Amino acid sequence: MSQRATLRRATTAETALTTLAAPSLNSVLVVDPAVTDARFKNVSAALVRFAREGGRVIFASEFVTSITPPDFKEYFRSEWGLDWEMGGYSREVHSLQETRSERLKALNSLPPEYSMKAAMVKGYKAGDAVYATTYMGITQPAVIFTKLGEGYVGFNGDVNMEVESVLVNLALLNVSQASD
């Protein structure tokens, strides 16, 4: 990724806020669930503002493995105004959805399907599912990407970060790849 994008890592609230204010920033990968803690409400508000003003914010990796389902639901409802909830959790083959965001349809780098052990999401809008499976008779996505204001917010529930999920995260973050 560092060959195609400038990476900045924020390990403090102050660094995160400074980074989010940078005019050259176009996407953020959130991997630490600490952002859901009330102590970091200002960082969370800055992330929401960043997305609404045209940025992309993607939640993945350690965020998925370290947040509880009740905290996940509360955070996305109260901070983002989304009805997302944790759904099933299992290893399944997830297929690329035809109804996914138009912003992702032209990308050649997205695999048609792949196996991942993932936390899936309920409460999403149908066109927001990027990769989904039928789990216990219900279609549940492990990867979602939704329009928020002028930007986007997404979630990749893969807990093991399969190689394909890295490619998917790059696409969600709008980091160009050689095949796109």
C-alpha positions in Angstrom: 0.0 0.0 0.0 2.8 2.4 0.8 3.9 2.3 -2.9 0.5 3.7 -4.0 -0.4 6.0 -1.1 1.1 8.2 1.6 0.5 6.4 5.0 0.1 8.2 8.3 -0.4 6.3 11.5 -2.2 8.0 14.3 -1.6 6.6 17.8 -3.0 9.5 19.8 -6.1 11.5 19.6 -4.1 14.6 18.9 -2.3 13.0 16.0 -5.6 11.6 14.6 -7.2 15.0 14.7 -4.3 16.7 13.0 -4.2 14.0 10.3 -8.0 14.2 9.7 -7.6 18.0 9.2 -4.9 17.5 6.4 -6.3 18.7 3.1 -4.5 16.0 1.1 -6.2 13.1 3.1 -8.8 11.1 1.1 -9.3 7.9 3.1 -8.9 6.5 6.6 -8.5 2.9 7.8 -9.7 2.5 11.4 -8.3 -0.6 13.1 -8.5 0.4 16.7 -11.9 0.2 18.5 -10.7 2.7 21.0 -12.3 5.3 18.7 -15.7 4.1 20.1 -14.7 5.1 23.6 -16.4 8.2 25.0 -12.9 9.7 25.7 -12.3 9.8 21.9 -15.7 11.3 20.9 -13.9 14.2 19.3 -11.9 11.8 17.1 -15.1 10.0 16.2 -16.9 13.2 15.3 -13.9 14.2 13.1 -14.1 10.9 11.3 -17.9 11.4 10.7 -17.3 14.9 9.4 -14.4 13.7 7.2 -16.7 11.1 5.6 -19.6 13.5 5.2 -17.3 16.0 3.5 -16.1 13.5 0.9 -13.6 11.2 2.6 -13.7 7.5 3.0 -13.6 5.8 6.4 -13.2 2.0 6.5 -13.3 -0.1 9.7 -11.4 -3.4 9.6 -8.8 -5.6 11.2 -8.4 -5.3 15.0 -11.5 -3.1 15.1 -13.6 -6.2 14.2 -11.9 -8.6 16.6 -12.0 -6.2 19.6 -15.4 -4.6 19.6 -18.4 -6.3 21.2 -21.7 -6.6 19.3 -23.5 -4.2 21.7 -20.7 -1.6 21.4 -20.7 -2.0 17.6 -24.4 -1.3 17.4 -24.4 1.6 19.7 -21.3 3.2 18.1 -22.7 3.1 14.5 -26.1 4.2 15.6 -25.1 7.1 17.8 -22.1 8.4 16.0 -22.8 7.5 12.4 -26.6 7.4 12.3 -26.4 3.8 10.8 -28.5 0.8 11.8 -25.6 -1.6 11.6 -25.5 -4.5 14.0 -23.2 -7.5 14.2 -24.8 -10.5 12.5 -23.5 -14.0 12.2 -19.9 -15.0 12.7 -18.4 -17.9 10.7 -16.1 -18.9 7.9 -18.1 -18.8 4.7 -17.5 -18.1 1.0 -18.7 -14.5 0.3 -19.6 -13.4 -3.2 -19.2 -10.0 -4.8 -22.6 -8.5 -4.9 -24.0 -7.1 -8.2 -25.9 -4.5 -6.2 -22.7 -3.0 -4.7 -21.9 0.7 -4.9 -21.3 2.1 -8.4 -18.0 3.4 -7.1 -16.8 -0.2 -6.8 -18.2 -1.7 -9.9 -15.4 -0.8 -12.4 -12.6 -2.3 -10.2 -10.9 -5.3 -11.8 -9.0 -6.1 -8.6 -12.1 -7.3 -6.7 -12.2 -11.1 -6.5 -15.6 -12.6 -7.6 -15.7 -14.5 -4.3 -13.5 -15.7 -1.4 -13.6 -17.5 1.8 -13.2 -15.5 5.0 -13.9 -16.0 8.7 -15.9 -12.9 9.4 -18.2 -10.9 11.5 -21.2 -10.1 9.3 -23.6 -7.2 9.5 -27.3 -6.7 9.8 -29.2 -3.5 9.4 -27.5 -2.4 6.2 -29.2 -1.1 3.1 -29.4 -3.6 0.2 -27.1 -1.7 -2.2 -24.4 -1.4 0.5 -23.4 -5.0 0.6 -20.1 -5.6 -1.2 -19.4 -9.2 -0.2 -22.1 -11.4 1.3 -23.1 -14.9 2.0 -26.3 -16.7 3.0 -25.9 -17.5 6.6 -28.6 -19.4 8.5 -31.0 -18.6 5.6 -30.4 -14.9 5.7 -28.1 -12.9 3.3 -25.5 -11.2 5.5 -22.5 -9.2 4.2 -19.1 -9.2 5.7 -18.1 -6.2 3.7 -20.3 -3.1 3.3 -19.8 0.3 1.9 -22.3 3.1 2.2 -22.7 6.6 1.0 -22.6 9.2 3.8 -23.0 12.8 2.8 -20.4 13.4 0.1 -18.2 10.5 1.2 -18.4 6.9 2.3 -18.1 4.7 5.3 -17.3 1.0 5.1 -16.7 -2.1 7.1 -14.7 -5.3 6.4 -15.5 -8.0 8.9 -12.7 -10.4 8.0 -11.0 -11.3 11.2 -8.0 -13.0 9.6 -7.3 -10.4 6.9 -7.1 -12.9 4.0 -5.1 -11.7 1.0 -8.3 -10.9 -0.8 -9.4 -8.7 2.1 -6.3 -6.6 1.7 -7.3 -6.1 -2.0 -10.8 -5.2 -0.9 -9.6 -2.7 1.7 -7.5 -1.0 -0.9 -10.5 -0.7 -3.2 -12.7 0.6 -0.4 -9.9 3.1 0.5 -9.7 4.2 -3.2 -6.0 3.2 -3.4 -5.3 2.4 -7.0 -3.9 -1.0 -7.9 -1.9 -2.1 -10.9 -4.9 -4.0 -12.4 -7.4 -1.2 -12.1 
